């Protein structure tokens, strides 16, 4: 492809992108294909000679689109939001154009320096502790990881090295492998699965601690576990506090009336909306204080919720973050930055950089130490110019624009759905006993449960997805299986919420009729 051909193809592709977004409602939100569908559409070997662009372009609709789940369709209510915006797409084009591998400052100074600057901007936008700034005296700083799972793993591995070294200071002859067996980490049973995976990958012992009736891990529970483990000769070293993804729900009891509850979830904590002293900040603080007293690394995983802290009204939920050694959230979930962009800050970057430092001659450069060499801050060597996405998004939306989006999406979850429920209380009460919680605000989840049995709710989700007009996924807490509706795209409008409600109530009605 030469320059002229690229220009023509590029224009055609840009038009395709715009049309895709404009006309997304005309597509079926979930593909109607069976596993292996694509084998019938493509040859079983790569072309030996170049094909024409036009042939390839046609195959986007013929081969790819039939199997695409349209995450940005306004009727997509599954999983969680994943961000998509024109500024981020433009930035990715530029990143692909520069196509650098910014593992050290010298390998592409702009790649490193822009990342340092936008990560500092975000600290200020979100009112995070100054200790996370690159200019802080304690070697704080931020880095863009690919995913929250990687951020947690990096935090665990760094803390592991730090504590193995501490154990060895007192026992110089002890081997690393033996010191490793002394370490123990903690998390609550409501944390994301990626935390357990990080502990498994790091080969550290861990305990999953009980939460209180509001699903919050409390400081005294953590303290008790630490005391027990120290008595056994172990070294507690790491606690993860994570924001909910799949299972941060209060235990639900089935009640024969519609109940609307609103909760805000952050980290391990949930708070009833509107209360002044919510568990949300009590727990983060409580756990932080225990961690500081006991000298344990506290990591906050706010993968999903984190973006909301750009709105000052949600920021109090993050009180206690000042105790955290590391903090992470995913702008690629809710802050208009396309995947992948997971921002992580640490109070002392040396804890990370010294854990992963290997120094081959070909990676060294003469300006070392003046700016971060990010190859020391994460697992891969190579890294994309991801800060361009954050920079474009922050500049072209402005903080105010991003705040407006978060508030608007909240509003859909809360106001619209709530109104629906209130308006339909009588009719629904007659034939559906739906327990519905709006885990809102920062979470935008609406939970739907038909009282009766798990089987009937399994049938409901299956029927909704077979119906195909909207797409949702289920979840389970303890023994309760329920449906989970998440507002996923900025394109969602009031009439989409109305439509979702129509579909859910119609299908539920049918499911209940056939169940009788
Ligand atoms: N932690 C939390 C709280 C999440 O909600 C999620 C994703 O949904 C993750 C971690 C995993 O995110 P990632 O895909 O960025 O690893």
Boltz pocket constraint, residues with backbone or C-beta under 6 A from the ligand:
constraints:
  - pocket:
      binder: B
      contacts: [[A, 80], [A, 146], [A, 147], [A, 148], [A, 149], [A, 150], [A, 192], [A, 194], [A, 242], [A, 243], [A, 244], [A, 245], [A, 246], [A, 301], [A, 302], [A, 303], [A, 304], [A, 330], [A, 342]]
      max_distance: 6.0
